[in-house]
């Protein structure tokens, strides 16, 4: 379990967790529209391709960007560094929250077209860009507060030291991503516009952020493994060394920019190759160790451990599936979203389990019961069906980022594949809604009420009530 937190850490971590759950809730609402708009036969109800793309922009930015960055805020809060002034912490949270709400609101205000560039798709609307900037300011402020307080002595060989190592690598990755973004923006030619402009703008920064997410995934795996009663078959010092290897692909960013112009094929290929090989440096050895620990320790879990163990298993399976699909990509088709849905959802499931694990440490009741046990199963199975349908559709030539008649579902096999995608997507949406519901119930109970009942005697949140 997590080490006890001081009251200031608890309060700040609660707020970042609530922000992350809010982002997922917003993403879930837009995901319902996304899945319905792509299911066979639904084009009569969703004939507006731009509406599909607008919903996709908001869904991706909330679920892949803001949710992950909010969880990064939690990790930075858990780091064992000297206290941070309350005013600075509240400012970082406040502007991040304002930006999150603004991005969702921008879907309904303004007439700028959605652009489906990679990593951070955009709506060409002033409110969207202003809100995205607010999120960036909040995150940069919070990671800066961590970096100015981090010292080598904080990277100790214990649980706090492990959290500090990951907090440091995630902060460095986010800082390098911001630097790459600013550097690229400064050198982008004025003649470049539209999708090409934002594709180049976010290409380097988006790739670097994936390494931050991978580090967060590894921390979640290790904490979930320990919380579900499994001892890691490696000393803490060696484990910290493996986690620090995550800095290597992040720092290689400088090599790419020293050798290639920001707007060049060489830069794009360099980051693509870095993603193919760099992400595996820490993930493969840590993932194999976690898998070994799970296989060697198959004892029965307690009701409180069961959701954690299931989230860990499905996260491992999805993340590995995403990596396998990456090697099968040929052309611009739906194998690409199948790959990143596997990888990204693997991270999301790990962080969902991490969120469950956090609740008692933040003063809330733990989650247990049938609903909490079913949630990672429904979400995990749904996403596996979703990426299977996308992958098979891609093998049949269905192009990515299309909807309705534009998909070209002329054969029975293509319709069946996209039908499986739709069913899996709906199951995943249900799983996401279940997670948000379980977390909202925990928040509704409140830390004060939970402490009043008594930590030792509390039965936890029974999701069957």
PyMOL commands that set and color helices and strands:
alter all, ss='L'
color gray80, all
select helices_A, chain A and resi 7-38+42-44+49-78+86-105+126-147+152-154+159-187+194-227+236-244+246-259+265-278+280-296+303-326+335-361+370-395+404-407+412-445+447-453
alter helices_A, ss='H'
color red, helices_A
select strands_A, chain A and resi 114-115+122-123+367-368+461-462
alter strands_A, ss='S'
color yellow, strands_A
deselect
rebuild
show_as cartoon
